[in-house]
Amino acid sequence: MVRFLILALLSLLGFATVVAASFGSAGWWAMAGVALALLALGIHDTLQTKHAILRNFPVLGRMRYLLESIRPEIQQYFIERNYDGKPFDRDTRSLVYARAKGADSHKAFGTERDVNELGYEYLLHSTAPVPPPADPPRVVIGGPDCRQPYAISLMNVSSMSFGSLSKNAVLAMNKGAALGGFIHETGEGGLTEHHLAYGADLFWEVGSGYFGCRDEDGRFDPERFAAKAAHERVKGITIKLSQGAKPGLGGVLPAAKITPEVAAAREIPMGVDCVSPASHSAFHTPRELMEFVGRLRELSGGKPIGYKFCVGSRTDVLAMCKAMLETGIAPDYVIVDGSEGGTGAAPLEYEDHVGTPLTEGLMLVHNALVGTGLRSRIRIGAAGKVATGSDIVKRLIQGADFTMSARAMMMATGCIQAQKCHTNECPVGVATQDKRLMRALDVEDKGNRVHNYHKLTVQEAAQIMASMGVTDPARLSPRMLRRRVDHLTTRSYAAVYHWIRPGELLEEPPRGWALDWEEADADHFGEHAPIPWMEPLEPVPGMTPDGVPGARVAAPARTEIKDTTHGTTPVVAGSAVRPEGRPGAG
């Protein structure tokens, strides 16, 4: 390979020499200058010690870095198929762009997807479809303690902070939300003048940094909160517990993206990364979380209060439910963020390996609320790769009442999935604070595109439901969504997953949920209960702690495991242990 590169370089130099000769002496001087520059670069590459490839292949080795820098573009535009790009495939991106422009989003000649692939999912149409409603349905958020309920759209702008996004991107989304009458969630970066510019309805997100409502020590300030929450455009408050792409980590805004305007909005210093704490200082237990919900409801004048989180332990979700039952305080809505959700910056290990995907997390929360008799008073939102009408319908079937979309809204404002959000070098001005780059984003035009995209996508969701024979999302059923489970079989979501009956957890928890329900505690987050059959054995005389060969090993003791469904059953430690290390767990 190297010899071919060298031959190519020599050929190029030969061609350049011919061209230089045609320009007379001036051309030769230019040629000499190029040759000297290459010689100097070669000497530099040979002497430097940071890059081994440049020491071994001076000048030529730089081709590697050039090709590596343009690899994402080459992959996206010339190699990947229409349906296998990540995080969003070409078909989905093209659909968003077309709808944002109000252009034809249809496609000819049929699907390119393998409908027989394991895991393929599809919606069931009705033999007797109905006309779609004149106006897409909306969902009323507001439990019995809410004094200012709000009717929310089926799709809304998910939380993205000013600072992470440019001023122009925030303004464009705000204009689009105002034109379309849907929610613009602020993100944890605070409630800023840009979120109020066009008069869109807002959900103000309050994160662990309490930006915009914090005291000098970074703790929650109730007076500052009450003053901003009273604004007429603020229709609800979302407490951010965790984010799908990086659950268990606080938000990070790199110092390079912190301008004086961002610093003033967040009330933070310049020149250092803005890192939100991983957890809140205003509460530490499920019970305290519900008390905080009640406190914010009173401070806001009775507006809807909810929280957003990526599902982790099922025990934690059930502990929240127990806290609601014991305190009598419940949120008006809960937004479930899937681990496939987006972020401006996160460690790759978190993006790829931490957190529960949206499908499993959404159904877990829905089942937990149904099983505790709380579902009727709490609305559920779904966030994480929601971009199309079919995405909306799918999430409604899985237990959601409405959806939130972030990256698709970014694409409607011009995002090209360059994946440079954390570098402050977004080429289209969406996720940057560089004034030169953000100037290219025209607020008026992109605001109209956000409006178009939302309108056409929600209309398509309503049309799909009408094709399925329903106009009210409440009539959607898990039987209407099917998944291929092997090469011969498809099953509906009603058959693939177990759905809890109303009040079932309070009456007789099913075997797969019983131990989690018993362990869940309104005064603790986390799986804290001891599991005797998994505890390490106590060392015995003649046995080393690491159990080296020849050591005497104690026989496992018999342990009585309480099964709330079938009474007490003697189980030998280490036997019949199923998923999650729990005997008999489903």
C-alpha positions in Angstrom: 0.0 0.0 0.0 2.8 2.4 0.9 4.6 1.9 -2.4 1.4 2.8 -4.3 1.1 6.0 -2.3 4.7 6.9 -3.0 4.1 6.3 -6.7 1.0 8.4 -6.6 2.9 11.2 -4.8 5.7 11.0 -7.4 3.2 11.1 -10.2 1.6 14.2 -8.6 5.0 15.9 -8.3 5.8 15.1 -11.9 2.5 16.6 -13.1 3.1 19.6 -10.9 6.6 20.0 -12.4 5.2 20.0 -15.9 2.6 22.6 -14.9 5.2 24.8 -13.2 7.4 24.7 -16.3 4.6 25.9 -18.4 4.5 29.1 -16.3 8.2 29.9 -16.8 10.5 30.9 -14.0 7.7 32.0 -11.6 6.2 28.5 -11.8 9.5 26.9 -11.0 9.9 29.2 -7.9 6.4 28.2 -6.7 7.3 24.5 -7.3 10.5 25.0 -5.3 8.5 26.6 -2.5 6.1 23.6 -2.3 9.0 21.2 -2.3 10.7 23.0 0.5 7.5 23.1 2.5 7.1 19.3 2.1 10.7 18.8 3.1 10.2 20.9 6.3 7.0 19.0 7.1 8.8 15.7 6.5 11.6 16.6 8.9 9.1 17.8 11.5 7.2 14.5 11.2 10.4 12.5 11.6 11.5 14.3 14.7 8.2 14.6 16.5 7.4 11.8 19.1 3.6 11.9 19.5 2.6 10.0 16.4 4.4 6.8 15.5 2.8 6.6 12.0 4.2 10.0 11.1 7.7 9.1 12.3 7.7 6.0 10.1 5.9 7.5 7.1 6.5 11.3 7.2 4.0 13.4 5.2 2.3 10.4 3.8 1.0 9.4 7.2 -1.1 12.5 7.3 -3.4 10.9 4.7 -4.7 8.7 7.6 -5.8 11.7 9.6 -7.4 13.4 6.6 -9.4 10.3 5.7 -10.3 9.7 9.3 -11.6 13.3 9.6 -14.0 12.8 6.7 -15.0 9.3 7.5 -18.4 10.2 9.0 -19.4 12.1 5.9 -18.2 9.3 3.5 -20.0 6.7 5.6 -23.3 8.8 5.7 -23.4 9.9 2.1 -21.9 7.1 0.1 -21.8 3.8 2.1 -24.7 3.4 4.5 -28.1 2.1 3.2 -31.2 4.2 3.6 -32.4 2.2 6.6 -29.2 1.3 8.6 -27.6 4.6 9.6 -27.2 5.5 13.3 -28.5 7.1 15.4 -31.1 8.0 12.8 -31.1 6.3 9.4 -31.3 8.2 6.1 -35.0 7.4 5.6 -35.9 9.0 8.9 -33.7 12.0 8.4 -35.1 12.5 4.9 -38.7 12.2 6.2 -38.0 14.9 8.8 -36.3 17.3 6.3 -39.2 16.8 3.8 -41.9 17.5 6.3 -40.1 20.5 7.8 -40.0 22.0 4.3 -43.6 21.1 3.7 -42.5 18.9 0.8 -43.7 15.5 -0.4 -42.5 12.9 2.0 -43.8 9.9 0.1 -41.5 7.1 -1.2 -41.9 4.9 -4.2 -41.6 1.2 -4.9 -42.1 -0.2 -1.4 -40.2 -0.9 1.8 -36.4 -1.6 1.8 -36.6 -3.2 5.2 -36.5 -6.9 5.9 -40.0 -7.6 7.2 -38.9 -11.2 8.2 -36.0 -10.0 10.3 -36.1 -11.1 14.0 -37.5 -8.2 16.1 -39.3 -6.5 13.2 -42.4 -4.7 14.5 -45.6 -3.6 12.7 -48.9 -2.0 13.4 -52.2 -3.7 12.6 -54.6 -1.9 10.3 -58.4 -2.3 10.5 -60.5 -3.8 7.8 -62.9 -1.0 8.5 -60.7 2.1 8.9 -62.3 5.4 10.0 -61.7 9.0 8.9 -59.1 10.8 11.0 -60.3 13.6 13.3 -60.4 17.2 12.0 -58.1 18.2 14.8 -55.5 15.8 16.2 -56.3 14.6 19.8 -54.7 16.3 22.8 -54.2 14.9 26.3 -55.2 16.7 29.5 -52.5 16.8 32.1 -53.6 17.5 35.7 -54.3 15.2 38.6 -56.8 15.9 41.4 -54.4 18.4 43.1 -53.6 20.3 40.0 -55.4 23.7 39.7 -54.2 24.6 36.2 -54.5 21.5 34.0 -53.1 21.7 30.5 -54.1 19.9 27.2 -50.8 18.7 25.6 -50.1 17.7 22.0 -49.2 14.1 21.1 -45.7 15.4 20.2 -43.7 18.2 21.7 -40.2 19.7 21.9 -38.2 17.7 24.4 -35.8 19.3 26.9 -32.8 21.0 25.2 -31.0 23.8 27.1 -29.9 27.2 25.9 -26.1 26.8 26.0 -26.3 23.3 24.6 -28.3 24.7 21.8 -27.6 28.1 20.2 -29.8 31.1 20.8 -31.1 30.9 17.2 -32.0 27.2 17.6 -33.9 27.9 20.8 -35.7 30.8 19.1 -36.6 28.7 16.1 -38.1 25.9 18.2 -40.0 28.4 20.3 -41.5 30.0 17.2 -42.5 26.6 15.8 -44.1 25.6 19.1 -46.0 28.9 19.3 -47.3 28.5 15.7 -48.3 24.8 16.3 -49.6 25.1 19.9 -47.4 22.5 21.4 -45.0 22.4 24.4 -41.4 23.7 24.2 -39.6 22.1 27.2 -36.7 24.4 28.3 -34.0 21.9 29.3 -32.2 22.1 32.7 -30.3 25.2 31.5 -33.0 27.5 32.9 -35.9 29.6 31.7 -34.4 32.3 29.5 -35.7 35.2 27.4 -35.2 33.1 24.3 -37.8 30.6 25.6 -40.3 33.5 26.0 -39.6 35.3 22.8 -42.4 34.0 20.6 -44.9 33.1 23.3 -44.9 29.3 23.1 -46.3 27.2 25.9 -43.4 26.0 28.1 -42.6 23.2 30.5 -39.8 24.5 32.6 -37.3 21.8 33.5 -35.6 22.0 36.8 -32.5 19.9 37.1 -30.1 19.1 39.9 -28.2 22.3 39.2 -31.4 24.4 39.8 -30.3 26.8 37.1 -32.5 29.9 37.2 -33.8 29.1 40.7 -30.7 28.5 42.8 -29.1 30.3 45.7 -25.5 31.3 46.0 -24.6 27.7 47.1 -26.3 26.1 44.1 -29.3 24.9 46.1 -32.9 25.2 45.3 -34.3 28.7 46.0 -38.1 28.6 46.5 -38.6 32.4 46.0 -36.7 32.6 42.7 -38.6 29.5 41.6 -42.0 30.9 42.5 -41.3 34.2 40.7 -40.5 32.4 37.4 -43.0 29.6 37.7 -45.8 32.3 37.9 -45.1 33.4 34.3 -48.2 32.8 32.1 -46.3 31.0 29.5 -45.0 28.3 31.9 -47.7 25.6 31.8 -45.9 22.9 33.8 -42.7 22.1 35.7 -40.5 19.0 35.0 -38.1 17.8 37.6 -35.2 16.1 35.8 -34.0 13.1 37.7 -31.9 11.5 35.0 -31.3 11.6 31.2 -31.5 8.6 28.9 -28.2 8.9 27.2 -26.3 9.3 30.5 -28.4 8.1 33.5 -26.6 8.5 36.8 -24.5 11.5 35.5 -25.1 15.2 35.8 -25.3 17.4 32.7 -22.1 18.9 31.3 -21.8 22.1 29.4 -18.2 22.5 28.2 -16.5 25.8 29.0 -16.0 26.5 25.3 -19.8 26.8 25.0 -20.3 29.1 28.0 -20.7 32.7 26.8 -21.5 35.7 29.1 -25.2 35.3 28.0 -25.2 31.6 29.0 -23.4 32.3 32.2 -25.9 34.9 33.2 -28.9 32.7 32.3 -27.5 29.8 34.4 -25.9 32.0 37.1 -22.5 30.3 36.7 -18.9 31.5 36.3 -17.2 31.7 32.9 -14.2 29.7 31.9 -15.0 26.3 33.5 -17.2 23.4 32.5 -20.7 23.6 33.9 -21.3 20.3 35.6 -24.7 19.5 37.2 -24.6 17.2 40.2 -25.6 13.6 39.6 -28.5 13.8 42.1 -30.6 16.5 43.7 -29.9 18.2 47.0 -33.6 19.1 47.6 -34.5 15.4 48.2 -32.9 12.0 48.7 -35.7 9.5 49.0 -38.9 8.6 47.1 -40.9 10.2 50.0 -38.9 13.4 49.8 -39.3 13.5 46.0 -43.1 13.4 46.4 -42.9 16.1 49.0 -40.8 18.2 46.6 -43.5 17.6 43.9 -46.1 18.9 46.3 -44.0 21.9 47.3 -43.4 22.9 43.6 -47.2 22.5 42.9 -48.0 25.0 45.7 -45.1 27.4 44.7 -46.3 27.4 41.1 -49.9 28.1 41.9 -51.2 24.6 41.2 -49.6 24.0 37.8 -48.9 20.5 36.6 -45.7 19.0 38.1 -43.9 16.0 36.8 -40.5 14.4 36.6 -38.4 12.9 33.9 -36.1 9.9 34.3 -34.4 7.0 32.6 -35.6 3.8 34.3 -33.1 1.9 36.3 -34.1 -0.4 39.1 -37.7 -1.7 39.1 -37.5 -1.5 42.8 -36.9 2.3 42.6 -40.0 2.7 40.4 -42.1 0.7 42.8 -40.7 2.7 45.7 -41.9 5.9 44.0 -45.3 4.4 43.7 -45.3 3.4 47.4 -44.3 7.0 48.3 -47.2 8.3 46.3 -49.6 6.1 48.2 -48.2 6.8 51.6 -47.9 10.6 51.2 -51.0 11.1 49.1 -48.9 13.2 46.7 -48.4 12.2 43.1 -47.0 14.0 40.1 -49.3 15.0 37.3 -47.1 13.4 34.7 -44.0 11.3 34.4 -41.7 11.4 31.3 -39.8 8.2 30.6 -36.5 8.8 28.8 -35.1 5.8 27.0 -31.4 4.9 27.0 -31.4 5.4 23.2 -32.1 9.1 23.8 -29.7 11.8 22.7 -27.4 14.2 24.4 -24.8 16.9 23.6 -22.0 15.0 25.3 -21.7 11.7 27.3 -19.2 9.0 27.8 -19.5 6.2 25.1 -19.8 3.6 27.9 -22.9 5.3 29.2 -24.5 5.9 25.8 -24.0 2.2 24.9 -24.3 0.2 28.1 -26.2 2.1 30.9 -29.9 2.6 31.3 -33.1 0.9 30.2 -34.3 1.3 26.6 -37.6 3.2 26.1 -39.8 0.2 25.3 -39.0 -1.7 28.5 -38.8 1.4 30.7 -42.1 2.8 29.4 -44.0 -0.4 29.9 -42.5 -0.9 33.4 -43.6 2.5 34.6 -47.1 2.1 33.0 -47.5 -1.4 34.6 -46.3 -0.1 38.0 -48.8 2.8 38.0 -51.6 0.5 36.8 -50.8 -2.1 39.4 -50.9 0.5 42.2 -54.1 2.1 41.1 -52.4 5.4 40.2 -52.4 5.3 36.4 -55.7 7.2 36.0 -54.3 10.4 37.7 -50.8 10.4 36.1 -50.0 10.9 32.5 -47.0 9.3 30.9 -44.7 10.9 28.3 -42.2 9.0 26.2 -38.9 10.4 25.0 -36.1 8.8 23.0 -35.8 8.6 19.2 -39.4 9.7 18.5 -39.3 11.1 15.0 -42.2 9.7 12.9 -46.0 9.3 13.2 -45.5 5.5 13.6 -43.1 6.2 16.5 -45.8 8.2 18.2 -48.5 5.5 17.8 -46.1 2.7 18.9 -45.3 4.6 22.1 -49.0 5.2 22.8 -49.6 1.5 22.5 -46.8 0.7 24.9 -48.3 2.9 27.6 -47.5 6.6 26.9 -50.1 9.4 26.6 -47.9 11.8 24.7 -44.3 12.0 23.3 -41.3 14.3 23.5 -38.8 14.8 20.6 -35.4 16.4 20.7 -33.1 15.3 17.9 -35.9 15.3 15.3 -36.7 18.9 16.3 -33.1 19.7 15.8 -33.2 18.1 12.3 -36.2 20.3 11.6 -34.1 23.3 12.4 -31.3 22.1 10.1 -29.2 19.5 12.0 -27.4 17.1 9.7 -26.3 14.6 12.4 -22.7 15.7 12.2 -22.3 14.5 15.8 -20.2 17.5 16.8 -22.6 18.9 19.5 -19.9 18.8 22.2 -17.2 20.5 20.2 -18.9 23.9 19.7 -18.3 23.4 15.9 -21.8 22.4 14.8 -21.7 23.2 11.0 -25.3 24.4 10.8 -25.4 26.5 13.9 -27.8 24.4 16.0 -25.6 23.2 18.8 -22.9 25.9 19.1 -22.3 29.2 20.7 -20.0 30.3 17.8 -21.7 33.4 16.4 -20.2 32.9 13.0 -21.8 29.4 12.8 -25.1 30.2 14.4 -25.6 33.2 12.1 -26.4 30.7 9.3 -29.5 29.5 11.1 -32.4 31.8 10.1 -34.9 31.9 12.9 -37.9 32.8 10.8 -37.4 30.1 8.2 -36.4 27.4 10.7 -39.3 28.3 13.0 -41.7 27.7 10.2 -40.0 24.3 9.5 -40.4 23.2 13.1 -44.1 24.0 12.8 -44.5 22.2 9.5 -42.7 19.1 10.8 -44.7 18.9 14.0 -48.0 19.5 12.2 -47.5 16.9 9.4 -46.0 14.3 11.8 -48.9 14.5 14.3 -51.4 14.4 11.4 -49.7 11.3 10.1 -50.0 9.7 13.6 -53.7 10.5 13.6 -54.0 9.1 10.1 -52.3 5.8 11.2 -54.6 5.5 14.2 -57.6 6.0 11.9 -56.3 3.3 9.6 -56.2 1.1 12.7 -59.9 1.9 13.3 -59.5 4.4 16.2 -59.6 8.1 16.6 -59.0 8.2 20.4 -55.5 7.1 21.5 -57.1 5.6 24.7 -58.6 2.9 22.4 -55.2 1.7 21.2 -54.4 -1.8 22.5 -51.2 -3.9 22.9 -52.8 -6.3 20.5 -52.4 -3.8 17.7 -48.6 -3.9 17.7 -46.8 -7.1 16.7 -43.2 -8.3 16.8 -41.5 -11.1 14.9 -40.0 -13.4 17.6 -38.6 -16.1 15.3 -38.5 -16.9 11.6 -42.0 -18.5 11.7 -43.8 -16.6 14.5 -45.1 -13.1 15.2 -46.8 -12.1 18.5 -48.7 -9.1 19.7 -47.4 -7.0 22.6 -50.3 -8.4 24.6 -48.8 -11.8 24.3 -45.0 -11.0 24.4 -45.2 -8.9 27.6 -47.0 -9.4 30.9 -49.5 -6.5 31.6 -50.5 -5.9 35.2 -54.2 -5.6 36.1 -55.4 -2.5 37.9 -54.6 -2.7 41.6 -52.9 -6.1 41.2 -49.7 -5.1 43.0 -51.8 -4.0 46.0 -53.9 -7.2 46.1 -51.6 -10.1 45.1 -48.4 -9.1 43.3 -47.6 -11.5 40.4 -44.7 -13.9 41.0 -42.2 -12.0 38.9 -42.9 -8.7 40.7 -43.5 -9.9 44.3 -39.9 -9.6 45.6 -39.4 -6.2 44.0 -42.6 -5.0 45.5 -41.7 -6.4 48.9 -38.3 -4.7 48.8 -39.5 -1.3 47.5 -39.4 1.3 50.3 -40.7 4.8 50.2 -37.7 5.9 52.3 -35.0 4.4 50.2 -33.8 4.5 46.6 -31.9 1.4 45.4 -32.0 -2.3 46.0 -31.1 -2.3 49.7 -32.8 -5.5 51.0 -30.4 -8.4 51.9 -30.5 -11.4 49.7 -29.4 -14.3 52.0 -28.9 -16.9 49.3 -26.4 -14.5 47.5 -24.5 -13.4 50.5 -20.8 -14.5 50.7 -20.1 -17.4 53.0 -18.4 -16.7 56.2 -14.7 -17.9 56.2 -14.1 -21.1 58.1 -10.9 -22.4 59.8 -8.5 -23.7 57.2 -10.2 -21.7 54.3 -8.6 -18.6 52.7 -10.7 -15.7 51.8 -10.2 -16.2 48.0 -11.0 -19.9 48.2 -7.7 -21.2 46.7 -7.5 -24.9 45.8 -7.4 -27.2 48.8 -9.4 -24.8 51.0 -12.3 -26.2 53.0 -15.6 -24.8 51.5 -18.7 -24.6 53.7 -21.8 -26.3 52.3 -24.6 -23.8 51.4 -27.2 -23.4 54.1 -30.8 -23.9 53.5 -32.8 -20.6 53.3 -36.5 -20.0 53.7 -37.7 -17.7 50.9 -41.0 -16.0 51.4 -43.1 -16.1 48.2 -46.2 -13.9 48.7 -48.1 -15.7 46.0 -47.6 -19.4 47.0 -46.7 -19.3 50.6 -43.4 -20.3 52.2 -41.3 -22.7 50.1 -37.9 -24.1 51.3 -35.2 -23.5 48.7 -31.6 -24.6 48.8 -29.3 -21.6 48.4 -28.0 -21.5 44.8 -30.8 -23.5 43.4 -33.7 -22.3 41.1 -32.0 -18.9 40.8 -33.5 -17.2 37.7 -32.9 -13.8 36.1 -31.9 -11.0 38.6 -30.7 -13.6 41.1 -34.1 -14.1 42.6 -35.6 -17.6 42.9 -38.6 -17.9 40.8 -38.3 -14.4 39.3 -40.0 -14.1 35.9 
